[in-house]
Amino acid sequence: MIMNSTPTSSLGVRKGSWTEEEDFLLRKCIN
């Protein structure tokens, strides 16, 4: 998945890390 795109997101996700929710949402957008 997308990694290190931004230091932090609006949701406060640590840089280089995605929560399972973020990963799920990204997969939905891609698929």
PDB file with SEQRES, HELIX, SHEET and CRYST1 records, atoms N, CA, C and O in Angstrom:
SEQRES   1 A   31  MET ILE MET ASN SER THR PRO THR SER SER LEU GLY VAL          
SEQRES   2 A   31  ARG LYS GLY SER TRP THR GLU GLU GLU ASP PHE LEU LEU          
SEQRES   3 A   31  ARG LYS CYS ILE ASN                                          
HELIX    1 AA1 GLU A   20  ILE A   30  1                                  11    
CRYST1    1.000    1.000    1.000  90.00  90.00  90.00 P 1           1          
ATOM      1  N   MET A   1       0.835  -1.202   0.000  1.00  0.00           N  
ATOM      2  CA  MET A   1       0.000   0.000   0.000  1.00  0.00           C  
ATOM      3  C   MET A   1       0.869   1.250   0.000  1.00  0.00           C  
ATOM      4  O   MET A   1       2.097   1.175  -0.037  1.00  0.00           O  
ATOM      5  N   ILE A   2       0.213   2.384   0.042  1.00  0.00           N  
ATOM      6  CA  ILE A   2       0.932   3.660   0.028  1.00  0.00           C  
ATOM      7  C   ILE A   2       1.677   3.848   1.349  1.00  0.00           C  
ATOM      8  O   ILE A   2       1.087   3.707   2.420  1.00  0.00           O  
ATOM      9  N   MET A   3       2.960   4.164   1.278  1.00  0.00           N  
ATOM     10  CA  MET A   3       3.752   4.355   2.492  1.00  0.00           C  
ATOM     11  C   MET A   3       4.565   5.644   2.386  1.00  0.00           C  
ATOM     12  O   MET A   3       5.030   6.009   1.306  1.00  0.00           O  
ATOM     13  N   ASN A   4       4.727   6.319   3.507  1.00  0.00           N  
ATOM     14  CA  ASN A   4       5.547   7.528   3.576  1.00  0.00           C  
ATOM     15  C   ASN A   4       5.113   8.605   2.584  1.00  0.00           C  
ATOM     16  O   ASN A   4       5.933   9.397   2.120  1.00  0.00           O  
ATOM     17  N   SER A   5       3.830   8.629   2.266  1.00  0.00           N  
ATOM     18  CA  SER A   5       3.356   9.662   1.347  1.00  0.00           C  
ATOM     19  C   SER A   5       3.356  11.016   2.040  1.00  0.00           C  
ATOM     20  O   SER A   5       3.603  12.047   1.415  1.00  0.00           O  
ATOM     21  N   THR A   6       3.072  11.002   3.357  1.00  0.00           N  
ATOM     22  CA  THR A   6       3.074  12.232   4.147  1.00  0.00           C  
ATOM     23  C   THR A   6       3.535  11.904   5.561  1.00  0.00           C  
ATOM     24  O   THR A   6       3.292  10.797   6.041  1.00  0.00           O  
ATOM     25  N   PRO A   7       4.186  12.830   6.232  1.00  0.00           N  
ATOM     26  CA  PRO A   7       4.638  12.609   7.615  1.00  0.00           C  
ATOM     27  C   PRO A   7       3.482  12.195   8.513  1.00  0.00           C  
ATOM     28  O   PRO A   7       3.608  11.261   9.304  1.00  0.00           O  
ATOM     29  N   THR A   8       2.362  12.884   8.391  1.00  0.00           N  
ATOM     30  CA  THR A   8       1.175  12.541   9.173  1.00  0.00           C  
ATOM     31  C   THR A   8      -0.071  12.838   8.361  1.00  0.00           C  
ATOM     32  O   THR A   8      -0.066  13.723   7.506  1.00  0.00           O  
ATOM     33  N   SER A   9      -1.128  12.105   8.625  1.00  0.00           N  
ATOM     34  CA  SER A   9      -2.382  12.372   7.933  1.00  0.00           C  
ATOM     35  C   SER A   9      -3.298  13.164   8.841  1.00  0.00           C  
ATOM     36  O   SER A   9      -2.970  13.407  10.003  1.00  0.00           O  
ATOM     37  N   SER A  10      -4.431  13.564   8.324  1.00  0.00           N  
ATOM     38  CA  SER A  10      -5.394  14.337   9.113  1.00  0.00           C  
ATOM     39  C   SER A  10      -5.911  13.511  10.286  1.00  0.00           C  
ATOM     40  O   SER A  10      -6.421  14.053  11.266  1.00  0.00           O  
ATOM     41  N   LEU A  11      -5.771  12.189  10.169  1.00  0.00           N  
ATOM     42  CA  LEU A  11      -6.241  11.301  11.234  1.00  0.00           C  
ATOM     43  C   LEU A  11      -5.149  11.054  12.269  1.00  0.00           C  
ATOM     44  O   LEU A  11      -5.378  10.386  13.277  1.00  0.00           O  
ATOM     45  N   GLY A  12      -3.964  11.596  12.014  1.00  0.00           N  
ATOM     46  CA  GLY A  12      -2.881  11.458  12.973  1.00  0.00           C  
ATOM     47  C   GLY A  12      -2.166  10.123  12.878  1.00  0.00           C  
ATOM     48  O   GLY A  12      -1.620   9.635  13.867  1.00  0.00           O  
ATOM     49  N   VAL A  13      -2.168   9.530  11.693  1.00  0.00           N  
ATOM     50  CA  VAL A  13      -1.467   8.262  11.506  1.00  0.00           C  
ATOM     51  C   VAL A  13       0.036   8.503  11.472  1.00  0.00           C  
ATOM     52  O   VAL A  13       0.515   9.407  10.787  1.00  0.00           O  
ATOM     53  N   ARG A  14       0.768   7.693  12.211  1.00  0.00           N  
ATOM     54  CA  ARG A  14       2.226   7.866  12.245  1.00  0.00           C  
ATOM     55  C   ARG A  14       2.832   7.639  10.865  1.00  0.00           C  
ATOM     56  O   ARG A  14       2.361   6.798  10.098  1.00  0.00           O  
ATOM     57  N   LYS A  15       3.885   8.402  10.557  1.00  0.00           N  
ATOM     58  CA  LYS A  15       4.501   8.329   9.233  1.00  0.00           C  
ATOM     59  C   LYS A  15       4.954   6.904   8.916  1.00  0.00           C  
ATOM     60  O   LYS A  15       5.537   6.220   9.757  1.00  0.00           O  
ATOM     61  N   GLY A  16       4.674   6.477   7.695  1.00  0.00           N  
ATOM     62  CA  GLY A  16       5.064   5.151   7.257  1.00  0.00           C  
ATOM     63  C   GLY A  16       4.180   4.061   7.821  1.00  0.00           C  
ATOM     64  O   GLY A  16       4.448   2.876   7.621  1.00  0.00           O  
ATOM     65  N   SER A  17       3.124   4.451   8.529  1.00  0.00           N  
ATOM     66  CA  SER A  17       2.240   3.453   9.122  1.00  0.00           C  
ATOM     67  C   SER A  17       0.784   3.751   8.780  1.00  0.00           C  
ATOM     68  O   SER A  17       0.353   4.904   8.806  1.00  0.00           O  
ATOM     69  N   TRP A  18       0.046   2.717   8.466  1.00  0.00           N  
ATOM     70  CA  TRP A  18      -1.379   2.867   8.183  1.00  0.00           C  
ATOM     71  C   TRP A  18      -2.156   1.971   9.132  1.00  0.00           C  
ATOM     72  O   TRP A  18      -1.740   0.849   9.424  1.00  0.00           O  
ATOM     73  N   THR A  19      -3.280   2.469   9.610  1.00  0.00           N  
ATOM     74  CA  THR A  19      -4.133   1.639  10.451  1.00  0.00           C  
ATOM     75  C   THR A  19      -4.870   0.654   9.563  1.00  0.00           C  
ATOM     76  O   THR A  19      -4.897   0.826   8.344  1.00  0.00           O  
ATOM     77  N   GLU A  20      -5.464  -0.366  10.143  1.00  0.00           N  
ATOM     78  CA  GLU A  20      -6.205  -1.338   9.349  1.00  0.00           C  
ATOM     79  C   GLU A  20      -7.373  -0.656   8.649  1.00  0.00           C  
ATOM     80  O   GLU A  20      -7.732  -1.020   7.529  1.00  0.00           O  
ATOM     81  N   GLU A  21      -7.964   0.336   9.315  1.00  0.00           N  
ATOM     82  CA  GLU A  21      -9.074   1.071   8.701  1.00  0.00           C  
ATOM     83  C   GLU A  21      -8.601   1.818   7.466  1.00  0.00           C  
ATOM     84  O   GLU A  21      -9.244   1.771   6.417  1.00  0.00           O  
ATOM     85  N   GLU A  22      -7.466   2.512   7.596  1.00  0.00           N  
ATOM     86  CA  GLU A  22      -6.913   3.254   6.464  1.00  0.00           C  
ATOM     87  C   GLU A  22      -6.645   2.309   5.297  1.00  0.00           C  
ATOM     88  O   GLU A  22      -6.992   2.603   4.153  1.00  0.00           O  
ATOM     89  N   ASP A  23      -6.021   1.168   5.599  1.00  0.00           N  
ATOM     90  CA  ASP A  23      -5.693   0.198   4.571  1.00  0.00           C  
ATOM     91  C   ASP A  23      -6.959  -0.301   3.882  1.00  0.00           C  
ATOM     92  O   ASP A  23      -7.008  -0.441   2.660  1.00  0.00           O  
ATOM     93  N   PHE A  24      -7.988  -0.567   4.700  1.00  0.00           N  
ATOM     94  CA  PHE A  24      -9.258  -1.054   4.161  1.00  0.00           C  
ATOM     95  C   PHE A  24      -9.899  -0.024   3.242  1.00  0.00           C  
ATOM     96  O   PHE A  24     -10.369  -0.351   2.152  1.00  0.00           O  
ATOM     97  N   LEU A  25      -9.912   1.235   3.700  1.00  0.00           N  
ATOM     98  CA  LEU A  25     -10.515   2.307   2.901  1.00  0.00           C  
ATOM     99  C   LEU A  25      -9.751   2.509   1.599  1.00  0.00           C  
ATOM    100  O   LEU A  25     -10.355   2.727   0.549  1.00  0.00           O  
ATOM    101  N   LEU A  26      -8.425   2.437   1.665  1.00  0.00           N  
ATOM    102  CA  LEU A  26      -7.609   2.617   0.465  1.00  0.00           C  
ATOM    103  C   LEU A  26      -7.882   1.497  -0.531  1.00  0.00           C  
ATOM    104  O   LEU A  26      -7.966   1.734  -1.736  1.00  0.00           O  
ATOM    105  N   ARG A  27      -8.020   0.277  -0.019  1.00  0.00           N  
ATOM    106  CA  ARG A  27      -8.301  -0.856  -0.899  1.00  0.00           C  
ATOM    107  C   ARG A  27      -9.655  -0.672  -1.576  1.00  0.00           C  
ATOM    108  O   ARG A  27      -9.816  -0.998  -2.752  1.00  0.00           O  
ATOM    109  N   LYS A  28     -10.635  -0.146  -0.826  1.00  0.00           N  
ATOM    110  CA  LYS A  28     -11.963   0.078  -1.401  1.00  0.00           C  
ATOM    111  C   LYS A  28     -11.876   1.102  -2.518  1.00  0.00           C  
ATOM    112  O   LYS A  28     -12.536   0.958  -3.548  1.00  0.00           O  
ATOM    113  N   CYS A  29     -11.065   2.139  -2.322  1.00  0.00           N  
ATOM    114  CA  CYS A  29     -10.927   3.187  -3.340  1.00  0.00           C  
ATOM    115  C   CYS A  29     -10.264   2.635  -4.596  1.00  0.00           C  
ATOM    116  O   CYS A  29     -10.662   2.971  -5.712  1.00  0.00           O  
ATOM    117  N   ILE A  30      -9.256   1.790  -4.416  1.00  0.00           N  
ATOM    118  CA  ILE A  30      -8.516   1.227  -5.541  1.00  0.00           C  
ATOM    119  C   ILE A  30      -9.368   0.197  -6.280  1.00  0.00           C  
ATOM    120  O   ILE A  30      -9.385   0.164  -7.511  1.00  0.00           O  
ATOM    121  N   ASN A  31     -10.072  -0.641  -5.524  1.00  0.00           N  
ATOM    122  CA  ASN A  31     -10.887  -1.695  -6.128  1.00  0.00           C  
ATOM    123  C   ASN A  31     -12.293  -1.278  -6.381  1.00  0.00           C  
ATOM    124  O   ASN A  31     -13.089  -2.069  -6.887  1.00  0.00           O  
TER     125      ASN A  31                                                      
END                                                                             
